Amino acid sequence: AQIVHSMPRFKPFAKARADAVDRFTDLDADGWITRADYMTVMLAARFDEAAAQAAFDAMDTNHEGRIPAGRFAQLITEFYDSIGAAGAAQRLVAG
């Protein structure tokens, strides 16, 4: 959690970590990340629950309760590339 929330420490590794987190969040390796699995990972990384849910909702455009594997990695990379910009990733910032 300390590394994830430290921009200078995390940014150089964001893409590789994003891909790894995306892969292990797809717990059954079916190509989809469910809301429950996503929330487990986000809460373990100490993200605000409401903010994490808002980000998932923004990614889940079909309202299926799941997102395609790869989309979560895009969100993580977007978060570190677009601090201060509008978008799904910025929903991760509470308040």
Long-range contacts (C-beta under 8 A, 24 or more apart in sequence): 1-44, 1-45, 1-46, 4-45, 4-46, 5-46, 7-80, 7-83, 10-80, 11-80, 14-76, 14-77, 14-80, 14-81, 15-73, 15-77, 17-76, 18-72, 18-73, 18-74, 18-75, 18-76, 18-77, 19-73, 21-72, 21-73, 21-76, 22-69, 22-70, 22-71, 22-72, 22-73, 22-76, 23-69, 25-69, 25-72, 26-69, 31-68, 31-69, 32-66, 32-67, 32-68, 32-69, 33-66, 33-67, 33-68, 33-69, 33-71, 33-72, 34-65, 34-66, 35-60, 35-65, 35-66, 38-67, 38-72, 47-92, 47-94, 48-92, 48-94, 50-94, 51-91, 51-92, 51-93, 51-94, 52-92, 54-91, 55-88, 55-89, 55-91, 55-92, 57-91, 58-87, 58-88, 58-91, 59-88
